[in-house]
Amino acid sequence: MPLALLISSHVAASTVGGGASAPVLNAAGIDSMLVPTVLYGRHPGWGAPGGGAVASGLVQSMLDAIEAQGLYAGIDLVLTGYFADPAQVFAAAGAIDAVREARRGEAGANEPDRIQQGRAWIVVDPVLGDAPDGLYVAPQIALAIRDQLLPRADLVTPNAFELGHLTGRPLTDPGSMLRAARALERPVLVTSLPRRGRIGVMYCDGDEAWMVTHERCPHAPKGTGDVLTAEFAAARLGGLAPKPALERAVAATVSLVMRANELGSRELPLVAEIAARRDPLVTLEAEAL
């Protein structure tokens, strides 16, 4: 039974952060445990969010309780997202190390791991900011994510702005985007890349690099990056290779945005339109870079 640990935001009225990742993973048959970093009423993009940050001590206490329950040894996926405090980032880094140690202690020689035998798969979504507004987390949080989580990641999923910020490289064309992604020295899934008047999503790992492009969707709701990351992770945990996993994840996310626009919804209809995710409304093919 696949199990995921999510360390991210909980937003009551918006389908973002852990509230987007969990239903995507659950629909794919992956149980999830969400340790929230913030408790908001709505996405800050809609106005004052209400609620507030979860104290780092509470985050650590929740992680300690999950570990004490013996659940770390069964975790297949750790997915990190939004952080409100550098201390939360350090707690997440410690949890990743503890999960990996527990998996090494429990995995038998014949126990398959869906990505790599005997290891949990660590996905870091470095939620830092976006163009044109720049960083929307404190610089200390951005530094902690770069220094503590990226070195522990098996997959990093920045948007174009975050990739440029993390690498300090200008992104001007597909070549510069690919070089920047490879500078992180681990598999990378990059969203929001401009590509011939369309939007591109790129995956690269060593010599392998693929890009899926799609039309710009008007009025895209918040949370598309969270959904795309979770869809890709679910596809990979389900056994798909990177190229078909990329194609499926992008198609599912685009389909959700299309349905949200048709419904006039400001939020992604994750549950109501589950059929559109399982059988996407569009077919997209990745091109080799």
C-alpha positions in Angstrom: 0.0 0.0 0.0 1.8 3.2 -1.2 2.0 5.9 1.5 3.0 9.6 1.1 4.1 12.1 3.7 3.2 15.7 2.6 4.7 18.7 4.3 3.0 21.7 2.8 0.2 24.2 3.2 -3.4 23.5 4.2 -5.8 26.1 2.7 -9.5 25.5 3.6 -11.2 27.2 0.6 -8.5 26.9 -2.1 -7.3 23.8 -3.9 -3.6 24.4 -3.4 -0.7 23.0 -1.5 -1.4 19.9 0.4 -5.1 20.3 -0.3 -4.3 19.7 -4.0 -1.6 17.1 -3.6 -3.5 14.8 -1.3 -6.6 14.2 -3.5 -4.5 13.7 -6.5 -2.4 11.0 -4.8 -5.5 9.5 -3.1 -7.2 9.1 -6.4 -4.1 7.2 -7.7 -4.3 4.8 -4.7 -1.7 6.5 -2.6 -2.6 7.1 1.0 -1.3 10.4 2.4 -0.5 12.1 5.6 -0.5 15.9 5.6 1.7 17.9 8.1 0.5 21.5 7.5 3.0 24.4 7.5 0.2 27.0 7.4 -3.5 26.9 8.1 -5.2 29.5 5.8 -8.8 30.2 5.0 -8.1 31.0 1.4 -5.2 31.5 -1.0 -3.3 34.8 -0.3 -3.8 35.7 -4.0 -7.5 36.2 -3.3 -6.8 38.6 -0.4 -6.2 38.3 3.3 -5.9 34.5 3.8 -7.0 34.3 7.5 -5.4 31.8 9.8 -1.6 31.8 10.0 1.6 29.8 10.1 1.9 26.6 12.1 4.6 27.0 14.8 7.7 25.1 13.8 7.6 23.3 17.2 4.1 21.9 16.3 5.3 20.8 12.9 8.2 18.9 14.5 5.8 17.5 17.1 3.5 16.1 14.4 6.4 14.6 12.5 7.7 13.0 15.8 4.3 11.5 16.4 4.1 10.0 12.9 7.6 8.5 13.4 6.6 7.2 16.9 3.7 5.4 15.3 6.2 3.4 13.2 4.9 4.9 9.9 8.2 6.2 8.5 9.3 2.7 7.5 6.3 2.5 5.2 6.6 5.8 3.4 7.2 5.6 -0.4 7.0 9.3 -1.1 7.9 12.5 0.8 6.6 15.6 -1.0 7.5 19.1 0.4 5.8 22.4 -0.7 5.2 25.7 1.0 7.1 26.7 4.1 6.4 29.7 6.4 9.5 29.5 8.6 13.1 28.3 8.1 12.8 26.1 11.1 10.0 24.2 9.4 12.4 23.5 6.5 15.0 22.1 8.9 12.2 19.9 10.5 11.3 18.6 7.0 15.0 17.9 6.3 15.3 15.9 9.5 12.1 14.0 8.6 13.5 13.1 5.2 16.7 11.7 6.8 14.7 9.7 9.3 12.3 8.3 6.7 15.3 7.2 4.6 17.0 5.6 7.6 13.7 3.8 8.5 13.3 2.5 4.9 16.9 1.2 4.9 16.2 -0.6 8.1 12.9 -2.2 6.9 13.5 -2.9 3.2 14.3 -6.5 2.4 16.4 -7.7 -0.5 13.2 -8.6 -2.4 11.1 -5.7 -1.4 10.5 -3.5 -4.5 10.6 0.3 -4.2 8.7 1.8 -7.1 11.4 4.3 -8.0 14.5 2.9 -6.3 14.8 -0.2 -4.3 15.0 0.3 -0.5 14.4 4.1 -0.6 11.5 6.5 -0.2 11.3 8.9 -3.2 11.8 12.6 -2.1 10.1 15.3 -4.2 10.9 18.9 -3.4 8.6 21.5 -4.8 10.6 24.7 -4.0 7.7 27.1 -3.5 9.5 30.4 -3.6 7.7 32.8 -5.9 6.8 33.5 -9.5 7.2 36.1 -12.2 6.7 39.0 -12.3 6.3 39.5 -8.6 9.5 37.6 -7.5 9.9 35.9 -4.1 6.8 35.6 -1.9 8.7 33.8 0.9 11.3 35.3 3.1 14.9 35.1 1.7 15.9 33.0 4.7 13.2 30.4 3.7 14.5 30.3 0.1 18.0 29.8 1.4 17.0 27.0 3.7 15.1 25.2 0.9 18.1 25.5 -1.4 20.6 24.4 1.2 18.6 21.8 3.2 16.1 20.2 0.8 17.5 20.4 -2.7 20.5 18.2 -1.7 18.1 15.6 -0.3 15.8 15.6 -3.3 15.3 12.8 -5.8 13.2 15.2 -7.9 12.9 19.0 -7.8 9.9 20.7 -9.4 10.4 24.5 -9.7 8.6 26.9 -12.0 10.7 29.0 -14.4 11.2 31.8 -11.9 12.2 29.4 -9.1 14.7 27.6 -11.4 16.3 30.9 -12.3 16.4 32.0 -8.6 17.9 28.7 -7.4 20.6 28.5 -10.0 21.3 32.2 -10.5 21.1 31.7 -14.3 19.1 33.7 -16.8 16.5 31.7 -18.7 16.3 33.0 -22.3 15.7 29.9 -24.4 15.2 26.1 -24.1 19.0 25.6 -24.1 19.5 27.9 -21.1 16.6 26.3 -19.3 18.0 22.9 -19.8 21.5 23.9 -18.7 20.0 25.6 -15.6 18.0 22.5 -14.7 21.0 20.2 -15.1 23.0 22.5 -12.9 20.9 21.2 -10.0 22.5 17.8 -10.6 19.3 15.8 -10.0 16.1 15.1 -11.9 14.1 18.2 -12.4 10.5 19.0 -13.6 10.2 22.6 -14.6 6.8 24.3 -15.2 5.7 27.7 -16.7 8.4 27.8 -19.4 7.7 30.0 -22.4 7.8 28.0 -25.6 6.9 29.4 -29.1 4.0 31.3 -27.7 2.8 28.4 -25.7 3.6 27.0 -22.2 6.2 24.3 -21.7 6.8 21.7 -19.0 10.2 20.2 -19.1 11.7 17.0 -17.4 15.4 16.3 -17.5 17.6 13.7 -15.8 21.2 13.2 -17.0 21.1 12.8 -20.8 17.3 12.4 -20.9 15.2 15.6 -21.5 11.6 16.0 -22.6 9.3 18.9 -23.0 5.5 19.0 -23.3 3.9 22.2 -24.6 0.3 23.3 -24.4 -1.8 26.4 -25.2 -2.0 29.1 -22.6 -5.1 28.6 -20.6 -7.0 31.8 -19.7 -7.8 32.4 -16.1 -5.9 29.4 -14.7 -6.8 28.8 -11.1 -4.2 28.7 -8.4 -2.6 25.3 -7.6 -1.8 24.0 -11.1 1.9 23.5 -10.0 0.8 21.5 -7.0 -1.5 19.3 -9.1 1.1 18.8 -11.8 3.8 17.7 -9.3 1.4 15.3 -7.6 0.2 13.9 -10.9 3.7 13.3 -12.1 4.7 11.7 -8.8 1.7 9.4 -8.8 2.4 8.4 -12.4 6.0 7.6 -11.6 5.1 5.7 -8.4 2.6 3.8 -10.5 5.4 2.5 -12.8 5.4 5.0 -15.7 8.7 6.1 -17.2 9.4 9.8 -17.2 8.2 10.6 -20.7 4.7 9.1 -20.4 4.4 10.3 -16.8 5.2 13.8 -18.0 2.6 13.6 -20.8 -0.1 12.2 -18.5 0.6 14.7 -15.8 0.5 17.8 -18.1 -2.6 16.5 -19.9 -4.5 15.9 -16.6 -3.6 19.3 -15.3 -4.5 21.1 -18.5 -7.8 19.2 -18.5 -8.6 20.4 -15.0 -8.0 24.0 -16.0 -10.2 23.6 -19.1 -13.0 22.3 -17.0 -12.5 25.0 -14.4 -12.9 27.6 -17.1 -16.0 25.9 -18.5 -17.5 25.9 -15.1 -16.5 29.4 -14.3 -14.7 28.2 -11.2 -11.9 30.1 -9.5 -10.6 26.8 -8.0 -9.6 23.6 -9.6 -12.5 21.1 -9.5 -10.3 18.2 -8.3 -13.0 15.9 -7.0 -15.9 16.9 -9.3 -13.8 16.4 -12.4 -11.9 13.3 -11.4 -12.9 11.7 -14.7 -11.2 14.4 -16.6 -8.0 13.6 -14.8 -8.3 9.8 -15.3 -9.2 10.3 -19.0 -7.8 13.7 -20.0 -9.6 15.9 -22.4 -6.4 16.5 -24.4 -3.6 14.3 -25.7 -0.1 15.8 -25.4 3.2 14.4 -26.7 6.6 15.2 -25.3 9.4 16.2 -27.6 13.0 15.3 -27.0 15.4 18.2 -26.1 
